[in-house]
């Protein structure tokens, strides 16, 4: 039993030796790559690298911690997604609950394009003017004679 405890103690103490030994530049590069794919849940329109919110700072620390622990970029993103939900992803996945998000803009564009085509191709009906009544025709002739006389007189 003593040897089993000793072996287990040596194994548990040697786990940090098996962890990836990354330089600070590699950690920062990977953290920036992961951080630019994650949304700040406070700002909602910025990545956690662009945000100055306290929660974004904590999220950046968590990303760096997970990278130093040996997680790959996809594992870090999956961890953050499991913790904060799909909302934390700047590019949400195409799922049944995000179909509206992905396809509504294209659907609206097609609806408005169809409306525009129908609206512009619609034939306009030209109405024939009603003929002048006898009284209106007499007024028209009277006015046109006076205008013609004025032009001839030069006034």
N, C-alpha and C positions, 0 to 999 in steps of 0.2 A: 504494500500500500504506500510505503514511503517513496518507493521508486516511481510509482504512478504519479503521485503528487509532484515529485521533482520533475518528471518528464513534462507534465502539464504546465508547470510553472515556467520551465524553459521555453516551451512552445509559445505560451502567451506573451512572454517577455520578448520573444524574437519576432513577433508580428510586425512591429515598426521597421525591422530590418528588411522585411519583404515588401514594404510599401515602395511605391515609385519614388525615386529621388529626383525631383524636378527642381530646376533652378527658378529663381524668382521671375526671370523674364518669360520662361515657358508657362509658369502659372498665370502671370498677368496676361499673356497672349491668349491663353485658353479661356481665362475668366472674361476677357473682353469679348471673345467670340460667343461664349455662352450668355453673357450679360446683354449683348445686343439682340439676342433672340428672346429675351424675357421682358415682359411689360412690368412697369412699376404699378402696383395695384392702387397706389395713392394718386399718382398723376394721371394714369390711365392712357396717356398718349405718348409716353416716353419709355425708352428702355431703362433698365435699372442702372446702366452705365451713364445715362444722360441725366438722371433724376438726382435732385439734392434732398429728397425726402429721407427721413430717418429710417423708415422701413426699407427703402431701396438700399441704404447703406448696410443694413442688417442682411439683406438678401445678397449683396455683393460679398460680404464676409462669409456667408453660408456657402456661396458658390466656390470661393477660394478654398474654404475648409474641405468641401467635398472633393475638389480637384487634388488637393494635397493628400487626401485619404486614398487616392488612386482611382476614383471614379472617372469614367470616360465622359466626354461632353454630352452624349445622348443620355447617359445615366444621370448626370446632374440635372439635365432638363426634365427627364422623367420624374426625378425626385421632386423638383420644384412644382411640376404639374400635378403630382399626386398630393402635394401639400396645399397648393393654392388653387387648383382646378385649371381648366382649359383657358380661363381668362388671363392667366399669367403669360401665355404664349402670344407674341406679337403676330405670328402667322398661325391662326387657329386651324386645327385639322378639319378636313371636310367630313362631317358626320351628320347624322340625321338632325341633330339639334342645331347645326350651323348651316343648313341648306339655305335658309333665308339670307343669312349674312353673305354667303358666297354667290347666290344666284339672283337675288332681288335686284341688284343694279343692272344686270344684263336683261332681266325681265322687264324692268321699267323702261330701259332704253328701247327694247323692241316694241313695247306698247306705244311709246311716244313716236317712234319711227312710223309705225302703222297708222297712227292718228294723223301724222303729218302727210303721209302719202294719200290717205283718203281725203283729207282736207284740201290738198292742192289739186288733186285730180277730179274733184267734184265739178261737174259741168254747171256753169252758171246760167241760169235761165234769164234771157234778156226779154224784158217786157216791151211790147210794142206800145208806143205812146197812143193815148186815146185821141181820136180825131177832134179837132176844135168844133165847138158848136157854132151855129150861125152867128150868134151874138159875139162870140170870141173872135171869129173870123173877120167880122166887120171891124172890131176894135183893132185887130192886127193890121188890116189894110189901111185903116185910118192912121195908125202910128207910123207904118212904113212909108206912107205918102208924105207925112209931115217931116220925117227924117230925110227923105229923098229931096224934098223941097229945101230943107235947111242946108243940105250939102251943096245943092246947086247955087244957092244964094251966098254961100261962103260963111255962114254964121255958125 
